[in-house]
Amino acid sequence: MSALKWGLIGASDIAATRVIDAIRSSGGHIEGVVSGSAGRADDFAAQHGLHFATTDLDELLGWDIDAVYISSTNDKHYDQACRALRAGKHVLCEKPLALDPAEAEAMVALAEELGLVLAANHHLPGSPLHAKVRELVAEGAIGAVLSAKVAHAVLLPQRLRGWRLGQSTPGSGVILDITCHDASVLNPLLGTPVAVAAVAVQQADWNTGGQADAAMTVIRYEQKDRPPVLAQTHDSFTVGFADTSLEVHGTAGTIRVIDAMTQDTKGQVLLTTEAGTRDIDVDCTDDLYVIGLRAFAAAVEGTGTPTASGRDGLMALKVAIAAQESAMTGLTVPIN
C-alpha cells in the first residue's frame, strides 16, 4: 500500500492531539495545513513539523496531496468537503459531515459520482469492542435484539468549552457532538433508525453559551422480519465521575460493554445468558484513530472500507438532527 499524502483543513485540537499521529502511524505523510488565521496556521505547522501553512483552501488543494482531513468548525464542513472532492481529493471529514442532512447527502453523492472516498471520522465504530458486539449479535449470541442503552455522560475538558457550547455557533451543543457518535455505533448494530424522541437541558454553571449540555434520547430501529428495537442514550458534558457503557438486550441474553464510548478505552465485554456471565476477550491495544486511518487508506487503495463511510456519517447526522428537533419541539421526529 502506497503512503497517502495529506493536507489538513483546520488547525484543530483533534488534529493536534489525535489525527496527526494516527496519519503518521498508519503510514501517511502530511504536507501542510490551512486555517482561517495565518498566525495559527504558521504556529500549527511549526509545532507539528509540517512543510506548508496557508489561509487559502485553493492553494492547499493545489498541492500534491491525495487526501484531506477536515476538522474545521461544523458549519464549514460541507463547502470544504465539496471543494476538496471537486479537486480530486479523498476526504476524511470530522463529524457531523454537515449541519443539514440534504447537504451531507449531496456530499455522499458527489464522492460516489467522482469515484472518491468520503468517510466520517467517527472513531467508535472501528473499536474492537463494538466490532465484537456486532459479531456477537450477528451470531445470535443474545437471540433477537430488543433494546440497547448507551451511557455517554462525560465532563467536557475546559480547553474544549469554546464553540461547542456557544448558542449562536452553528453546530454547537451536546447532541451534534456526542449523540451523533452514539448513532454511529447504534446504526450498524440495530438497523434503520426511523424515529427519535429527545429531551435536552442546560446544567453546568460554567456553561455560559446557552447551548444544551445534556440530553437523553430514545431511538426506534427497524429491521426486516424482526421486532422493532428501542435504543436509549444519555449524553452529557457535565458528568465527571461515571464510566461510559453500552448494553444490548436480547431474547436470550445481554451484552454489556464497560468503558465503551471513550477515545482511550481498555474496555470489557460481558455476555450474560442462561448459562451465566462470561468475559469476552477483546484486544484493545490499537489506537482507535489509527484503526480508522488504516481503514481509510485501505479504502483509497481499493482493498477495504472505511470504519464509517460517508453514508454512515449521513445516517448518524440524521439521528442527531432529529434529536435536536425533538428536543426543541417536544415531538417524536420521524427519520426518512
C-alpha positions in Angstrom: 0.0 0.0 0.0 1.5 3.4 -1.1 1.7 6.1 1.5 -1.1 8.7 1.3 -0.1 12.4 1.1 -2.4 14.5 3.3 -3.5 18.1 3.7 -5.1 19.3 6.9 -8.2 21.6 6.7 -8.4 23.2 10.2 -5.7 23.7 12.8 -7.8 21.9 15.4 -7.3 20.3 18.8 -8.4 16.9 17.5 -5.9 17.1 14.7 -3.1 18.1 17.1 -3.9 15.5 19.8 -5.2 12.5 17.7 -5.2 12.6 14.0 -1.7 13.8 13.0 -0.2 10.9 15.0 -2.7 8.5 13.6 -2.0 9.5 10.0 1.7 9.1 10.5 1.3 5.8 12.4 -0.8 4.4 9.5 1.9 5.3 7.0 0.7 8.6 5.7 2.6 11.9 5.2 1.2 15.3 6.0 2.2 18.1 3.7 0.6 21.1 5.4 -2.4 22.9 6.9 -4.9 25.6 6.0 -6.5 27.7 8.7 -8.5 30.9 8.7 -5.8 32.6 10.8 -2.3 32.9 9.2 -0.7 33.0 12.6 -2.5 29.9 13.8 -1.6 28.1 10.6 2.1 29.0 10.9 2.3 28.1 14.5 0.5 24.8 13.9 2.8 23.8 11.1 5.9 24.7 13.1 4.6 22.7 16.1 3.9 19.6 14.1 6.7 19.6 11.6 4.6 20.4 8.5 6.1 21.9 5.4 3.4 24.3 4.4 0.8 26.6 6.0 -1.8 28.8 4.3 -5.1 30.6 4.7 -6.1 29.7 1.1 -8.0 26.5 0.7 -7.5 26.5 -3.1 -3.7 26.7 -2.5 -3.8 23.6 -0.3 -6.0 21.8 -2.8 -3.4 22.6 -5.5 -0.6 20.8 -3.5 0.5 17.3 -4.5 -1.8 15.5 -2.0 -4.1 12.5 -2.2 -6.5 13.3 0.7 -7.6 15.9 3.1 -8.7 15.7 6.7 -11.3 18.3 7.6 -11.6 19.4 11.3 -12.8 23.0 10.9 -16.0 24.1 12.7 -19.1 22.1 11.7 -20.6 24.9 9.6 -17.6 24.8 7.2 -17.6 21.0 6.5 -20.0 20.9 3.6 -18.4 23.6 1.5 -14.8 22.5 2.2 -15.5 18.8 1.5 -17.2 19.5 -1.8 -14.4 21.7 -2.9 -11.9 19.0 -2.0 -13.8 16.3 -3.8 -14.1 18.5 -6.9 -10.3 19.0 -6.7 -9.9 15.2 -6.9 -9.0 14.6 -3.2 -10.3 11.8 -1.0 -12.0 13.3 2.1 -11.9 12.2 5.8 -14.3 14.7 7.5 -15.0 15.2 11.2 -18.5 14.5 12.3 -21.0 15.8 11.7 -20.5 15.8 7.9 -22.7 18.8 7.6 -25.4 20.7 9.5 -28.2 19.7 7.1 -28.8 16.1 6.0 -29.5 17.3 2.5 -26.0 18.8 2.3 -24.5 15.6 3.7 -26.5 13.6 1.1 -25.1 15.8 -1.6 -21.5 15.2 -0.3 -22.0 11.5 -0.4 -23.5 11.6 -3.9 -20.6 13.8 -5.2 -18.0 11.4 -3.8 -19.7 8.5 -5.4 -20.1 10.3 -8.7 -16.4 11.2 -8.7 -15.2 7.7 -7.5 -13.5 9.2 -4.4 -13.5 8.0 -0.8 -15.6 10.1 1.6 -15.5 9.0 5.2 -16.7 10.4 8.6 -14.2 10.4 11.4 -16.4 8.5 13.8 -13.8 6.6 15.8 -16.1 4.3 17.8 -17.4 2.0 15.0 -13.9 0.8 14.4 -13.3 0.0 18.0 -12.6 -3.8 18.6 -15.2 -3.6 21.4 -18.0 -2.5 19.1 -16.8 -4.9 16.4 -17.1 -7.7 18.9 -20.6 -6.6 19.9 -21.7 -6.6 16.2 -20.2 -10.1 15.8 -22.0 -11.5 18.9 -25.3 -10.1 17.8 -24.9 -11.4 14.2 -24.1 -14.8 15.6 -27.3 -14.8 17.6 -25.5 -14.9 21.0 -28.3 -13.0 22.7 -31.2 -14.0 20.4 -33.3 -11.4 18.8 -32.3 -7.9 19.9 -34.9 -6.0 21.8 -33.2 -2.8 23.1 -29.9 -1.0 23.7 -28.7 1.6 26.1 -25.7 4.0 25.8 -24.3 5.9 28.7 -22.1 8.6 27.2 -22.1 11.2 30.0 -18.6 12.8 30.5 -17.1 16.0 31.7 -16.1 18.3 28.8 -12.5 19.3 29.3 -12.0 23.0 29.9 -9.9 23.5 26.8 -12.9 22.3 24.7 -15.6 24.6 26.2 -15.4 27.1 23.4 -17.5 26.8 20.2 -19.1 23.5 21.4 -21.4 25.5 23.8 -22.0 28.8 22.0 -25.7 29.1 21.3 -25.0 31.4 18.3 -22.4 28.9 16.9 -23.8 26.7 14.2 -23.4 23.0 15.1 -22.7 23.5 18.8 -24.3 21.6 21.7 -24.1 18.1 23.1 -26.4 16.4 20.6 -24.3 17.1 17.5 -21.1 16.4 19.5 -22.0 13.2 21.3 -25.4 11.8 20.3 -24.0 11.8 16.8 -21.3 9.5 18.0 -23.8 7.2 19.7 -25.7 6.9 16.4 -22.6 5.9 14.6 -22.4 2.9 17.0 -26.1 2.0 17.2 -27.0 2.3 13.5 -24.8 -0.5 12.2 -25.7 -2.6 15.2 -29.5 -2.2 15.3 -30.7 -1.5 11.8 -32.5 1.5 10.3 -33.4 4.4 12.6 -36.9 5.5 11.9 -37.9 7.9 14.8 -36.3 9.9 17.6 -37.7 11.5 20.8 -35.3 13.6 22.9 -35.1 16.0 25.8 -32.1 18.4 26.3 -31.2 20.8 29.1 -28.5 23.1 30.3 -27.0 22.0 33.6 -23.4 23.4 34.1 -22.9 26.7 35.8 -19.8 27.1 33.7 -21.8 26.8 30.5 -22.4 30.5 29.7 -23.0 29.8 26.0 -26.7 28.9 26.4 -26.5 25.6 24.4 -27.8 22.3 25.7 -25.0 20.4 27.6 -27.1 17.2 28.5 -29.6 15.2 26.6 -31.5 11.9 26.7 -32.9 10.3 23.6 -34.9 7.3 22.5 -34.4 6.0 19.0 -36.7 3.4 17.3 -34.9 1.0 14.9 -36.5 -1.4 12.4 -35.1 -4.4 10.5 -37.0 -6.6 8.0 -38.7 -9.6 9.6 -37.5 -8.7 13.2 -39.3 -6.9 16.0 -38.6 -3.1 16.4 -35.8 -2.2 18.7 -35.6 0.8 21.1 -32.3 2.4 22.0 -31.8 4.9 24.8 -28.9 7.3 25.1 -27.7 9.6 27.9 -25.2 12.2 26.6 -23.7 14.9 28.7 -20.8 17.4 29.0 -21.5 17.7 32.8 -20.8 14.3 34.4 -17.3 13.8 35.9 -17.5 10.6 37.8 -19.1 7.9 35.6 -17.9 5.3 33.2 -19.4 5.1 29.8 -21.1 1.9 28.7 -23.2 0.1 26.1 -25.8 -2.5 26.9 -27.6 -4.6 24.3 -30.6 -6.8 25.4 -32.0 -9.7 23.5 -34.5 -12.5 23.9 -31.7 -14.9 25.0 -29.1 -12.7 26.7 -27.5 -9.3 27.3 -24.2 -7.9 26.2 -22.6 -5.2 28.4 -19.6 -3.2 27.4 -17.9 -1.3 30.3 -15.8 1.7 29.3 -17.2 1.6 25.9 -17.6 5.1 24.4 -14.3 7.0 25.1 -11.3 7.5 22.9 -8.8 5.7 25.1 -10.5 2.6 26.4 -9.4 -0.7 27.7 -13.0 -1.8 27.7 -14.6 -5.1 28.8 -17.3 -7.1 27.1 -19.5 -9.2 29.3 -22.0 -11.7 27.8 -24.9 -12.9 30.1 -27.1 -15.8 29.1 -28.9 -18.5 31.0 -25.5 -20.2 31.3 -24.2 -17.3 33.3 -21.9 -14.3 32.7 -18.6 -14.6 31.0 -15.9 -12.2 29.9 -15.4 -12.0 26.2 -11.7 -11.5 25.2 -11.1 -8.4 23.1 -7.7 -6.9 22.0 -7.9 -3.2 22.5 -4.3 -2.3 22.1 -4.7 -0.4 18.8 -5.5 3.3 18.9 -9.0 3.9 17.6 -7.8 6.7 15.2 -5.0 4.6 13.8 -7.6 1.9 13.1 -9.7 4.4 11.3 -6.8 5.8 9.3 -5.7 2.4 8.2 -9.2 1.6 7.1 -9.4 4.9 5.2 -6.1 4.1 3.4 -7.3 0.6 2.5 -10.5 2.1 1.1 -8.4 4.5 -1.1 -6.3 1.5 -2.2 -9.5 -0.4 -3.1 -8.8 -3.2 -0.6 -11.1 -2.2 2.2 -13.9 0.1 3.5 -13.8 3.0 6.0 -14.9 2.3 9.5 -17.6 4.9 9.0 -18.4 5.7 5.3 -19.9 8.9 4.1 -23.3 7.1 4.2 -22.7 6.0 7.8 -21.9 9.6 8.6 -25.1 10.8 6.9 -27.3 8.4 8.9 -25.6 9.4 12.2 -26.3 13.0 11.3 -30.0 12.3 10.5 -30.4 10.8 14.0 -28.7 13.8 15.7 -30.7 16.4 13.7 -33.9 14.5 14.5 -32.9 14.5 18.2 -32.3 18.3 18.1 -35.7 18.9 16.5 -37.4 16.7 19.0 -35.7 18.4 22.0 -36.9 21.8 20.6 -40.4 20.8 19.7 -41.3 18.1 22.3 -42.4 15.8 19.5 -41.2 12.5 18.3 -39.5 13.1 15.0 -39.6 10.6 12.1 -36.4 9.9 10.1 -36.9 9.4 6.3 
